[in-house]
Amino acid sequence: MAQTSIIFRLELNHQQVSFGDVAAAISKAGGDITSIDVIRSGQDSSIRDITVDLADKDEAKIVDALKKLNGTQLINVSDRTFLVHLGGKITVQPTLPIKNRDDLSKVYTPGVARVCTAIHENPKKAYSLTIKRNTVAVITDGTAVLGLGDIGPYAAAPVMEGKAMLFKQLAGVDAFPICLNTKDTEEIIRTIKAISPIFGGINLEDISSPRCFEIESRLAEELDVPVFHDDQHGTAVVVIAGLLNALKVVGKRIENIRVVVNGIGAAGVSICKMLLEAGVTRLVPVDREGAIVRRGEYAHPMWQWLADQPQVENTTGTLQEVIQEADVFIGVSQGRLLKEEDVKRMAPKSIVFAMANPEPEIMPEEALPHVSVYATGRSDFPNQINNVLVFPGIFRGALDCRARRINEPMKLAASRAIASVVSESELNDHYIIPSIFNEAVVTQVRKAVIEAAIITGVSRRIPPDFR
């Protein structure tokens, strides 16, 4: 159940009510008090901010209980999550102060004209003389935001801002949120191409399937900067990283395992592609209509691509039917689709990545008695499969070597780098993936991505630490 943190500002009349009465009322209504701050204290009354953790549906109950309590006046109710979003979460800051006319003449007119001319004569100088060298556009049309669906570009903005914060904090990359008020594929492609000159990379985010495939592939072909749809590839990279370590825990080799992937949308297709790139030889993609089979005929172009791959099995059936004897289940679909009886029928030493949010395909209390390694996309369970481990380091590396694109070898290198951060001594069934705050992640991913870019010929610069 979703939890939130609310601050209730109360005025208490000491003649009529005690704080103990208030605490009891909050607890009875389903809240858990985590902190108390005295705003004003007097002999007859006091004002306090009471921070309460609660389930989303309990807020109204607590408000009602406090209003009914004699001697209390509810002054204000503040959601702490909303408070951190007030005015947005990012700003633009200059790299140096402008203190006098001389400073102004250098950063703006007339001095800036010389720099403009230099870039006009050699456009490659935009990388050294503008923000292009370190700036990524985080772009959405708001059609597939988190688990909320098509909520539009305005409502998508807080997610894009958060992504920009993570780029900066984790990898030092300057990122700017761009929310497009159109769902037209051609207009999206045209708009991104038109604004691309100032950006060193394009991070596509929360764009619905199947449009996201064409948008990304077209932009990757038509732009000379890396384009990365994080919902597809970021998820796939971290899944492969977790799987590489999970296989070490259970003592299996990737070329020998049978993998069932449930939910063949944007993330599912990319996961399947990376599984094949990593060496999986027995793959069962499953969507609502059942297993996608080899040599089948499908209207969805990505499903057809999968059906054409020799590693895809020819086994028909529902998820419950094809999961029998599977070594690995990877879910990017819907909560509660798997039952305890289903995972019991998997192969010995099975691995389950149940990544549907907010509810995984199977809860840990059902899965863990029967599987060897269990992971989800949630932070409140062990082994969180989180694409925050991926995009900061991938773009840091791509920007530093001025890569033309982010290709499959670069993504697979990123997966192996993330997996390598967990040492042999640390690795166990509850720790197959590093924390997003582990500083070694971005460093290792950057290094691996640059090496792969150089080897595959998509880099345009050799960073000094690689010479």
For each residue, the residues with C-beta under 8 A, 3 or more apart:
1: 55 56
2: 55 56 358
3: 53 54 55 56
4: 53 54 55 56 59 79 80 81
5: 34 51 52 53 54 79 80 81
6: 31 51 52 54 59 62 77 78 79 80
7: 49 50 51 52 76 77 78 79 80 83
8: 26 49 50 52 62 63 66 74 76 77
9: 39 47 48 49 50 74 75 76 77 78
10: 22 47 48 50 66 72 73 74 75
11: 45 46 47 72 73 75
12: 17 18 19 22 45 46 47 48 71 72
13: 16 17 44 45 71 72 73
14: 17 18 43 44 45 46 71
15: 44 71
16: 13 70 71
17: 12 13 14 21 22 69 70 71 72
18: 12 14 21 22
19: 12 22 23 36 48
20: 23 24
21: 17 18 24 25 69 71
22: 10 12 17 18 19 25 26 50 66 69 72
23: 19 20 26 27 33
24: 20 21 27 28
25: 21 22 28 29 62 65 66 69
26: 8 22 23 29 31 33 50 52 62 65 66
27: 23 24 30 31 32 33
28: 24 25 65
29: 25 26 58 61 62 64 65
30: 27 54 55 58 61 62
31: 6 26 27 52 53 54 58 62
32: 27 52 53 54
33: 23 26 27 36 50 51 52
34: 5 51 52 53
35: 50 51
36: 19 33 48 49 50 51
37: 48 49 51
38: 41 46 47 48
39: 9 46 47 48 49
40: 46 47
41: 38 46
42: 45 46
43: 14
44: 13 14 15
45: 11 12 13 14 42
46: 11 12 14 38 39 40 41 42
47: 9 10 11 12 38 39 40 75
48: 9 10 12 19 36 37 38 39
49: 7 8 9 36 37 39
50: 7 8 9 10 22 26 33 35 36
51: 5 6 7 33 34 35 36 37 80
52: 5 6 7 8 26 31 32 33 34 62
53: 3 4 5 31 32 34
54: 3 4 5 6 30 31 32 58 59 62
55: 1 2 3 4 30 58
56: 1 2 3 4 59
57: 60 61
58: 29 30 31 54 55 61 62
59: 4 6 54 56 62 63 77
60: 57 63 64
61: 29 30 57 58 64 65
62: 6 8 25 26 29 30 31 52 54 58 59 65 66
63: 8 59 60 66 67 74 77
64: 29 60 61 67 68
65: 25 26 28 29 61 62 68 69
66: 8 10 22 25 26 62 63 69 72 74
67: 63 64 72 74
68: 64 65
69: 17 21 22 25 65 66 72
70: 16 17
71: 12 13 14 15 16 17 21
72: 10 11 12 13 17 22 66 67 69
73: 10 11 13
74: 8 9 10 63 66 67 77
75: 9 10 11 47
76: 7 8 9
77: 6 7 8 9 59 63 74
78: 6 7 9 82 83
79: 4 5 6 7 82 83
80: 4 5 6 7 51 83 84
81: 4 5 84 85
82: 78 79 85 86
83: 7 78 79 80 86
84: 80 81 89
85: 81 82 88 89 158 161
86: 82 83
87:
88: 85 91 161
89: 84 85 158 161 162 164 165
90: 161 164 165 168 177
91: 88
92:
93:
94: 97 98
95:
96: 103 107
97: 94 103
98: 94 103 104 107
99: 103
100: 103 104
101: 104 105
102: 105 106
103: 96 97 98 99 100 106 107
104: 98 100 101 107 108
105: 101 102 108 109 110 111
106: 102 103 111 112
107: 96 98 103 104 111 112
108: 104 105 111 112
109: 105 112 113
110: 105 113
111: 105 106 107 108 114 115
112: 106 107 108 109 115 116
113: 109 110 116 117
114: 111 117 118
115: 111 112 118 119 129
116: 112 113 119 120
117: 113 114 120 121
118: 114 115 121 122 125 129
119: 115 116 122 123 125 126 129 130
120: 116 117 123
121: 117 118
122: 118 119 125
123: 119 120 126
124: 127
125: 118 119 122 128 129
126: 119 123 129 130 132 197
127: 124 130 132 133 200 402
128: 125 133
129: 115 118 119 125 126
130: 119 126 127 133 198
131: 134 135 174 198
132: 126 127 135 197 198 199 200
133: 127 128 130 200 399 402
134: 131 172 173 174 200 399
135: 131 132 173 174 175 176 198 199 200 201
136: 167 173 174 175 176 199 200 201 202 203 395 399
137: 175 176 178 192 195 196 199 201 202 203
138: 160 163 164 167 175 176 177 178 203 205
139: 160 178 179 180 192 202 203 204 205
140: 143 145 153 156 159 160 178 179 180 204 205 206 207
141: 153 156 179 180 182 183 188 206 207 208
142: 145 150 151 152 153 154 155 156 179 180 206
143: 140 149 150 183 206 207 208 211
144: 149 150 206 207 208 209 212 231 266
145: 140 142 148 149 150 151 155 156 159 206
146: 159 206 357
147: 357 358
148: 145 151 155
149: 143 144 145
150: 142 143 144 145 208
151: 142 145 148 155 156
152: 142 155 156 181
153: 140 141 142 156 157 179 180 181
154: 142 157 179
155: 142 145 148 151 152 158
156: 140 141 142 145 151 152 153 159 160 179 206
157: 153 154 160 161 177 179
158: 85 89 155 161 162
159: 140 145 146 156 162 163 205 206
160: 138 139 140 156 157 163 164 177 178 179 205
161: 85 88 89 90 157 158 164 165 177
162: 89 158 159 165 166
163: 138 159 160 166 167 175 177 203 205 230 391
164: 89 90 138 160 161 167 168 175 176 177
165: 89 90 161 162 168 169
166: 162 163 169 170 388 391 392
167: 136 138 163 164 170 171 173 174 175 203 391 392 395
168: 90 164 165 171 172 173 174 175
169: 165 166
170: 166 167 388 392 393 436 442
171: 167 168 392 393 395 396 442 446
172: 134 168 396
173: 134 135 136 167 168 392 395 396 399
174: 131 134 135 136 167 168
175: 135 136 137 138 163 164 167 168 203
176: 135 136 137 138 164
177: 90 138 157 160 161 163 164
178: 137 138 139 140 160 195
179: 139 140 141 142 153 154 156 157 160
180: 139 140 141 142 153 187 188 191
181: 152 153
182: 141 187 188 191
183: 141 143 188 211
184: 187 188
185: 188 189 211 214 215
186: 189 190
187: 180 182 184 190 191
188: 141 180 182 183 184 185 191 192 207 215
189: 185 186 192 193 215 218 219 222
190: 186 187 193 194
191: 180 182 187 188 194 195
192: 137 139 188 189 195 196 202 219 223
193: 189 190 196 219 222 223
194: 190 191
195: 137 178 191 192 198 199
196: 137 192 193 199 202 223 225
197: 126 132
198: 130 131 132 135 195
199: 132 135 136 137 195 196 202 225
200: 127 132 133 134 135 136 225 399 402
201: 135 136 137 225 226 227 228 395 398 399
202: 136 137 139 192 196 199 219 223 225 226 227 228
203: 136 137 138 139 163 167 175 228 230 391 395
204: 139 140 207 212 215 216 219 227 228 229 230 231
205: 138 139 140 159 160 163 229 230 231
206: 140 141 142 143 144 145 146 156 159 231
207: 140 141 143 144 188 204 211 212 215 229 231 266
208: 141 143 144 150 211 212 266
209: 144 212 213 265 266 269
210: 213 214 300 301 302
211: 143 183 185 207 208 214 215
212: 144 204 207 208 209 215 216 229 231 232 266
213: 209 210 216 217 266 269 301 302
214: 185 210 211 217 218
215: 185 188 189 204 207 211 212 218 219 229
216: 204 212 213 219 220 227 228 229 232
217: 213 214 220 221
218: 189 214 215 221 222
219: 189 192 193 202 204 215 216 222 223 227
220: 216 217 223 226 227 405
221: 217 218
222: 189 193 218 219
223: 192 193 196 202 219 220 227
224: 404
225: 196 199 200 201 202 404
226: 201 202 220 395 398 403 404 405 406
227: 201 202 204 216 219 220 223 405 406
228: 201 202 203 204 216 233 234 391 394 395 398 406
229: 204 205 207 212 215 216 232 233 266
230: 163 203 204 205 233 234 235 387 390 391
231: 144 204 205 206 207 212 234 235 266 267 387
232: 212 216 229 235 236 266 267 269 270
233: 228 229 230 236 237 270 274 390 406 411
234: 228 230 231 237 238 387 390 391 394
235: 230 231 232 238 239 267 270 271 332 355 385 387
236: 232 233 239 240 267 270 271 273 274 411
237: 233 234 240 241 274 387 390 394 411 414 415 418
238: 234 235 241 242 385 386 387 389 390 415 418 433
239: 235 236 242 243 271 274 330 353 355 385
240: 236 237 243 244 271 274 275 278 412 415
241: 237 238 244 245 389 414 415 416 417 418 419 433
242: 238 239 245 246 353 375 383 385 419 432 433
243: 239 240 246 247 254 275 278 328 330 351 353
244: 240 241 247 248 254 278 415 416 419
245: 241 242 248 249 419 422 427 432 433
246: 242 243 249 250 328 351 373 375 432
247: 243 244 250 251 252 253 254 257 351
248: 244 245 251 427
249: 245 246 372 373 427 428 429 432
250: 246 247 349 350 351 372 373
251: 247 248 349
252: 247 256 257 327 349
253: 247 256 257
254: 243 244 247 257 278 279 280
255: 279 280 281
256: 252 253 281
257: 247 252 253 254 280 282 327 328
258: 282 284 313 325 326 327 328 347
259: 275 280 282 283 284 326 327 328 329 330
260: 284 286 319 322 323 326 328 329 330
261: 264 268 271 272 275 283 284 285 286 330 331 332
262: 268 286 287 319 329 330 331 332 333 337 361
263: 267 268 286 287 331 332 333 334 356
264: 261 268 269 272 285 286 287 292 302 303 306
265: 209 268 269 332
266: 144 207 208 209 212 213 229 231 232 269 270
267: 231 232 235 236 263 270 271 332
268: 261 262 263 264 265 271 272 285 287 332 333
269: 209 213 232 264 265 266 272 273 302 305 306
270: 232 233 235 236 266 267 273 274
271: 235 236 239 240 261 267 268 274 275 330 332
272: 261 264 268 269 275 276 283 285 306
273: 236 269 270 276 277 408
274: 233 236 237 239 240 270 271 277 278 408 411 412 415
275: 240 243 259 261 271 272 278 280 283
276: 272 273 279 280 283 309 311
277: 273 274 408 411 412
278: 240 243 244 254 274 275 412 415
279: 254 255 276
280: 254 255 257 259 275 276 283 311
281: 255 256 311
282: 257 258 259 311 313
283: 259 261 272 275 276 280 306 309 311 312 313
284: 258 259 260 261 291 312 313 315 322 326
285: 261 264 268 272 291 292 303 306 312
286: 260 261 262 263 264 290 291 292 318 319 322
287: 262 263 264 268 290 292 303
288:
289:
290: 286 287 316 317 318 319 322
291: 284 285 286 313 315 316 317 318 322
292: 264 285 286 287 296 298 303 306 307 312
293: 296 307 312 313 314 315 316
294: 307 308 309 310 312 313 314
295: 307 308 314
296: 292 293 307
297: 304 307
298: 292 303 304 307
299: 303 304
300: 210 303 304
301: 210 213 304 305
302: 210 213 264 269 305 306
303: 264 285 287 292 298 299 300 306 307
304: 297 298 299 300 301 307 308
305: 269 301 302 308 309
306: 264 269 272 283 285 292 302 303 309 312
307: 292 293 294 295 296 297 298 303 304 312
308: 294 295 304 305
309: 276 283 294 305 306 312
310: 294
311: 276 280 281 282 283
312: 283 284 285 292 293 294 306 307 309
313: 258 282 283 284 291 293 294 322
314: 293 294 295
315: 284 291 293 322
316: 290 291 293
317: 290 291 320 321 322
318: 286 290 291 321 322
319: 260 262 286 290 322 323 337 338 342
320: 317 323 339 342
321: 317 318 324
322: 260 284 286 290 291 313 315 317 318 319 326
323: 260 319 320 326 329 338 342 343 345 346
324: 321 345 346
325: 258 345 346 347
326: 258 259 260 284 322 323 329 346 347 350
327: 252 257 258 259 346 347 349 350 351
328: 243 246 257 258 259 260 350 351 352 353
329: 259 260 262 323 326 338 343 346 350 351 352 353 354 361
330: 239 243 259 260 261 262 271 353 355
331: 261 262 263 337 338 352 353 354 355 356 360 361 362
332: 235 261 262 263 265 267 268 271 355 356
333: 262 263 268 337 356 361
334: 263 337 356 361
335: 356 358 359 360 361
336: 359 361 362 363
337: 262 319 331 333 334 356 361 362
338: 319 323 329 331 342 343 352 354 361 362 366 367
339: 320 342 343 362 366
340: 343 344 362 366 367 369 370
341: 344 345
342: 319 320 323 338 339 345 346 362
343: 323 329 338 339 340 346 350 352 362 366 367 370 371
344: 340 341 370
345: 323 324 325 341 342
346: 323 324 325 326 327 329 342 343 350 352 370 371
347: 258 325 326 327 350
348:
349: 250 251 252 327 372
350: 250 326 327 328 329 343 346 347 370 371 372
351: 243 246 247 250 327 328 329 371 372 373 374
352: 328 329 331 338 343 346 362 367 371 373 374 375
353: 239 242 243 328 329 330 331 375 376 385
354: 329 331 338 360 361 362 367 374 375 376
355: 235 239 330 331 332 360 361 375 376 377 385
356: 263 331 332 333 334 335 337 359 360 361 377
357: 146 147 360 377 378
358: 2 147 335 378
359: 335 336 356 363
360: 331 335 354 355 356 357 363 364 376 377 378 381
361: 262 329 331 333 334 335 336 337 338 354 355 356
362: 331 336 337 338 339 340 342 343 352 354 366 367
363: 336 359 360 366 367
364: 360 367 368 374 376 381
365: 368
366: 338 339 340 343 362 363 369
367: 338 340 343 352 354 362 363 364 370 371 374
368: 364 365 371 374
369: 340 366
370: 340 343 344 346 350 367
371: 343 346 350 351 352 367 368 374
372: 249 250 349 350 351 429
373: 246 249 250 351 352 383 429 432
374: 351 352 354 364 367 368 371 381 382 383 429
375: 242 246 352 353 354 355 381 382 383 384 385 432 433
376: 353 354 355 360 364 381 383 384 385
377: 355 356 357 360 384 385 386
378: 357 358 360 381 384
379: 384 386
380:
381: 360 364 374 375 376 378 384
382: 374 375 430 431
383: 242 373 374 375 376 430 431 432 433
384: 375 376 377 378 379 381 433
385: 235 238 239 242 353 355 375 376 377 433
386: 238 377 379 389 433 436
387: 230 231 234 235 237 238 390 391
388: 166 170 391 392 436
389: 238 241 386 393 418 433 434 436 441 445
390: 230 233 234 237 238 387 393 394 414 418 445
391: 163 166 167 203 228 230 234 387 388 394 395
392: 166 167 170 171 173 388 395 396 442 445
393: 170 171 389 390 396 397 414 417 441 442 443 444 445 446 449
394: 228 234 237 390 391 397 398 406 410 411 414 445 449
395: 136 167 171 173 201 203 226 228 391 392 398 399
396: 171 172 173 392 393 399 400 442 445 446 449
397: 393 394 400 401 403 410 445 446 447 448 449 450 453
398: 201 226 228 394 395 401 402 403 406 410 449 453
399: 133 134 136 173 200 201 395 396 402 403
400: 396 397 446 450 461 463
401: 397 398 449 450 453 454 459 460 461 462 463 466
402: 127 133 200 398 399 459 460 461
403: 226 397 398 399 406 410 449 453 458 459 460
404: 224 225 226 458 459 460
405: 220 226 227 458
406: 226 227 228 233 394 398 403 410 411 449
407: 410 411 452 453 456 458
408: 273 274 277 411 412
409: 412 413 452 455 456
410: 394 397 398 403 406 407 413 414 449 452 453 456 458
411: 233 236 237 274 277 394 406 407 408 414 415
412: 240 274 277 278 408 409 415 416 452
413: 409 410 416 417 448 449 451 452
414: 237 241 390 393 394 410 411 417 418 445 448 449
415: 237 238 240 241 244 274 278 411 412 418 419
416: 241 244 412 413 419 420 448
417: 241 393 413 414 420 421 441 444 445 447 448 449
418: 237 238 241 389 390 414 415 421 433 434 441 444 445
419: 241 242 244 245 415 416 422 433
420: 416 417 444
421: 417 418 434 438 440 441 444
422: 245 419 426 427 431 432 433 434
423: 426 427
424: 427
425:
426: 422 423 431
427: 245 248 249 422 423 424 431 432
428: 249 431 432
429: 249 372 373 374 432
430: 382 383
431: 382 383 422 426 427 428
432: 242 245 246 249 373 375 383 422 427 428 429
433: 238 241 242 245 375 383 384 385 386 389 418 419 422
434: 389 418 421 422 438 440 441
435: 438
436: 170 386 388 389 441
437:
438: 421 434 435 441
439: 442 443
440: 421 434 443 444
441: 389 393 417 418 421 434 436 438 444 445
442: 170 171 392 393 396 439 445 446
443: 393 439 440 446 447
444: 393 417 418 420 421 440 441 447 448
445: 389 390 392 393 394 396 397 414 417 418 441 442 448 449
446: 171 393 396 397 400 442 443 449 450
447: 397 417 443 444 450 451
448: 397 413 414 416 417 444 445 451 452
449: 393 394 396 397 398 401 403 406 410 413 414 417 445 446 452 453
450: 397 400 401 446 447 453 454 459 463 466
451: 413 447 448 454 455 466
452: 407 409 410 412 413 448 449 455 456
453: 397 398 401 403 407 410 449 450 456 458 459
454: 401 450 451 457 459 462 466
455: 409 451 452
456: 407 409 410 452 453
457: 454
458: 403 404 405 407 410 453
459: 401 402 403 404 450 453 454 462
460: 401 402 403 404
461: 400 401 402
462: 401 454 459 466 467
463: 400 401 450 466 467
464: 467
465:
466: 401 450 451 454 462 463
467: 462 463 464
